[in-house]
Amino acid sequence: MTPSALSRRLVPALLAVLIGALSPVVQARETLIWLLRDLPPLSIFDGPQQGQGAVDRMLPLLMERLPEYDHTILRVNRARGMQMLTSSSFTCDPALLWTAARAQKMLFSIRSMGTTSNGLLIRQKDRPLVEPFLSDGEVDLAALLNSNSLQLGIIAERSYGHPIDDVLSHASEQQLVRHYGNDALGSLLQMQRMGRLKALLGYGVEIRYQARQQQIDDRELAFYPIKGTASYQFIRVACSDTPQGHAAIPHINEILRELRQEQLVELYARWLAPADREKYREDAKGFFPDPAQ
């Protein structure tokens, strides 16, 4: 056989071997779908600060440290996001609160970012409705609801953390105004502004952002912590309970241990009122005493 004839036979054979060796690597590359909800100032879908929220800026830090995946960002509402997290698709939400009920259906990372806890918002002129239920500046939410003196606006399917979720689970539906829309908090604030709603629940920093978007003066509002709640809550990355999710969570945990001590703290601190930033930074030094949590 001539050298040219041998070459014609060997080159295709070698190419076939090479393609065969590489193709499993290409085929094994999974696409991770990141679910983002409109949750200012963690994630911001619209307006001049679009894409500049704390989680908006955290997500690229996660993606660049997970080069083994292709990444897709999908904007969803709360209901759609929860549906996808409990499906067979490979999806992760970078900003979800842990609850026992959710942990039965999806996988959670360690804590990633500390956020100020939810509280009760009323207008200044409605303070007399709440004052009988105040102690040391905190409102007894259970006693307030049991008084049947007002209806409380809440975002449907949101977890407000412990013990607020427990209080809400024992409240009658007549006491609660659930909003299911995409701009739920903004709509609740408008209802409150028009006098159709006296009180609502939300994160202080979230309320501050939404109020400014709607030209509501902070001085018109009064925000109260809820009795029994911790000062901070912690969001986590939640992934679908799939083989891909089980493989991803340990790597995500490694990344979060690297990022959460300083970088993620600053991403959230910038959204706080100037008077609150230093306290948050100081408190953040004790957020993660246990690397396993």
BELSUL-V311266 format. One record per residue. N is the residue number from 1. RES is the residue in one letter. PHI is phi in degrees with one decimal (NA if undefined). PSI is psi as a letter, one per 20 degrees, with the letter a starting at -180 (* if undefined). Layout:
[[N	RES	PHI	PSI] [N	RES	PHI	PSI]]
This chain:
[[1	M	NA	p] [2	T	-74.5	q] [3	P	-56.6	h] [4	S	-66.7	h] [5	A	-66.7	g] [6	L	-62.6	h] [7	S	-63.8	g] [8	R	-63.8	h] [9	R	-83.5	h] [10	L	-74.3	g] [11	V	-61.0	g] [12	P	-61.1	h] [13	A	-64.6	g] [14	L	-65.0	h] [15	L	-62.4	g] [16	A	-63.3	g] [17	V	-63.8	g] [18	L	-64.9	g] [19	I	-63.3	h] [20	G	-63.6	h] [21	A	-72.6	h] [22	L	-85.9	h] [23	S	-59.9	h] [24	P	-61.4	h] [25	V	-64.9	g] [26	V	-64.4	g] [27	Q	-66.6	h] [28	A	-78.5	i] [29	R	-75.2	o] [30	E	-88.2	q] [31	T	-101.2	p] [32	L	-95.8	p] [33	I	-94.4	o] [34	W	-91.7	p] [35	L	-97.9	p] [36	L	-114.9	p] [37	R	-108.3	q] [38	D	-74.3	o] [39	L	-139.2	m] [40	P	-60.6	q] [41	P	-96.1	k] [42	L	-77.8	g] [43	S	-134.9	p] [44	I	-124.7	o] [45	F	-87.9	h] [46	D	-136.6	r] [47	G	92.5	a] [48	P	-65.0	h] [49	Q	-105.4	k] [50	Q	-54.2	p] [51	G	75.4	j] [52	Q	-108.0	j] [53	G	-66.5	r] [54	A	-59.9	g] [55	V	-77.2	h] [56	D	-53.3	g] [57	R	-86.5	h] [58	M	-73.6	h] [59	L	-59.0	g] [60	P	-61.2	h] [61	L	-65.7	h] [62	L	-70.6	g] [63	M	-64.5	g] [64	E	-69.7	i] [65	R	-95.5	j] [66	L	-122.8	m] [67	P	-70.4	i] [68	E	-74.7	i] [69	Y	-118.1	q] [70	D	-83.0	q] [71	H	-121.7	p] [72	T	-129.7	p] [73	I	-104.3	p] [74	L	-123.2	p] [75	R	-82.3	p] [76	V	-137.9	r] [77	N	-86.4	r] [78	R	-60.5	g] [79	A	-63.2	g] [80	R	-65.5	g] [81	G	-61.4	g] [82	M	-65.8	h] [83	Q	-63.2	g] [84	M	-69.7	h] [85	L	-67.0	h] [86	T	-102.7	j] [87	S	-101.3	a] [88	S	-88.4	j] [89	S	-77.7	q] [90	F	-89.2	n] [91	T	-129.5	q] [92	C	-139.4	q] [93	D	-110.3	p] [94	P	-82.6	j] [95	A	-147.7	m] [96	L	-122.9	q] [97	L	-80.1	q] [98	W	-76.6	p] [99	T	-136.5	q] [100	A	-61.4	h] [101	A	-66.3	g] [102	R	-66.7	h] [103	A	-66.1	i] [104	Q	-80.7	i] [105	K	-118.2	i] [106	M	-147.8	r] [107	L	-103.8	q] [108	F	-123.1	q] [109	S	-81.8	a] [110	I	-68.9	r] [111	R	-60.4	q] [112	S	-114.3	g] [113	M	-142.4	p] [114	G	-84.3	p] [115	T	-123.8	q] [116	T	-63.3	q] [117	S	-75.9	r] [118	N	-69.4	q] [119	G	-149.3	a] [120	L	-101.0	p] [121	L	-115.2	p] [122	I	-135.0	r] [123	R	-81.2	q] [124	Q	-54.3	h] [125	K	-70.1	i] [126	D	-100.3	j] [127	R	-54.7	h] [128	P	-56.9	h] [129	L	-67.8	h] [130	V	-99.5	h] [131	E	-54.7	h] [132	P	-63.8	i] [133	F	-110.4	j] [134	L	-96.9	q] [135	S	-146.1	p] [136	D	54.0	k] [137	G	81.2	i] [138	E	-108.9	q] [139	V	-98.4	p] [140	D	-83.1	n] [141	L	-64.3	g] [142	A	-61.8	g] [143	A	-66.4	h] [144	L	-61.3	g] [145	L	-68.4	h] [146	N	-66.5	i] [147	S	-76.2	i] [148	N	56.1	k] [149	S	-91.5	i] [150	L	-161.0	r] [151	Q	-100.4	q] [152	L	-113.7	p] [153	G	-83.8	p] [154	I	-137.2	r] [155	I	-92.2	p] [156	A	-58.8	p] [157	E	70.5	j] [158	R	-83.8	q] [159	S	-91.0	p] [160	Y	-97.7	j] [161	G	84.8	r] [162	H	-86.4	p] [163	P	-97.3	j] [164	I	-60.1	g] [165	D	-58.1	h] [166	D	-65.8	g] [167	V	-61.2	g] [168	L	-64.7	h] [169	S	-66.9	h] [170	H	-100.9	i] [171	A	-84.2	q] [172	S	-75.5	q] [173	E	-63.5	h] [174	Q	-66.9	h] [175	Q	-86.2	i] [176	L	-112.6	p] [177	V	-111.5	o] [178	R	-89.8	p] [179	H	-112.6	p] [180	Y	-104.6	i] [181	G	-71.6	r] [182	N	-66.2	g] [183	D	-102.2	l] [184	A	-63.0	g] [185	L	-65.2	g] [186	G	-59.0	g] [187	S	-67.9	h] [188	L	-64.1	h] [189	L	-63.3	h] [190	Q	-67.6	h] [191	M	-61.8	g] [192	Q	-66.8	g] [193	R	-61.2	h] [194	M	-85.8	j] [195	G	84.0	j] [196	R	-84.0	i] [197	L	-146.9	p] [198	K	-89.9	h] [199	A	-141.8	q] [200	L	-149.4	r] [201	L	-106.8	q] [202	G	178.5	r] [203	Y	-74.6	p] [204	G	-56.6	g] [205	V	-69.7	h] [206	E	-68.1	g] [207	I	-62.5	g] [208	R	-59.3	g] [209	Y	-64.1	g] [210	Q	-65.9	h] [211	A	-62.8	g] [212	R	-67.0	h] [213	Q	-61.7	h] [214	Q	-104.8	j] [215	Q	56.8	k] [216	I	-94.9	p] [217	D	-70.8	p] [218	D	-53.4	h] [219	R	-71.4	i] [220	E	-81.3	i] [221	L	-114.0	q] [222	A	-130.2	p] [223	F	-117.3	p] [224	Y	-125.0	p] [225	P	-64.7	q] [226	I	-95.4	p] [227	K	-55.3	p] [228	G	91.8	i] [229	T	-90.7	q] [230	A	-74.4	r] [231	S	-66.4	h] [232	Y	-131.2	q] [233	Q	-116.0	r] [234	F	-128.1	p] [235	I	-81.7	r] [236	R	-139.7	r] [237	V	-87.3	p] [238	A	-114.2	p] [239	C	-125.1	q] [240	S	-62.5	q] [241	D	-79.9	m] [242	T	-129.9	r] [243	P	-56.4	h] [244	Q	-66.5	h] [245	G	-63.9	g] [246	H	-62.6	h] [247	A	-74.1	h] [248	A	-79.4	h] [249	I	-57.2	g] [250	P	-60.1	h] [251	H	-69.9	g] [252	I	-60.2	g] [253	N	-60.0	g] [254	E	-59.9	g] [255	I	-66.1	g] [256	L	-64.7	h] [257	R	-61.2	h] [258	E	-75.8	h] [259	L	-90.7	h] [260	R	-75.9	i] [261	Q	-69.9	h] [262	E	-130.9	g] [263	Q	-60.9	g] [264	L	-70.8	h] [265	V	-59.1	g] [266	E	-69.8	h] [267	L	-61.7	h] [268	Y	-86.1	h] [269	A	-58.0	h] [270	R	-63.9	i] [271	W	-93.1	i] [272	L	-80.1	q] [273	A	-61.2	q] [274	P	-49.8	h] [275	A	-68.8	i] [276	D	-98.8	i] [277	R	-65.9	g] [278	E	-65.9	h] [279	K	-63.1	g] [280	Y	-61.9	g] [281	R	-60.5	h] [282	E	-69.3	g] [283	D	-63.6	h] [284	A	-63.6	h] [285	K	-63.0	h] [286	G	-107.2	j] [287	F	-67.1	h] [288	F	-126.5	m] [289	P	-68.1	h] [290	D	-111.6	o] [291	P	-60.6	i] [292	A	-83.4	i] [293	Q	-110.1	*]]
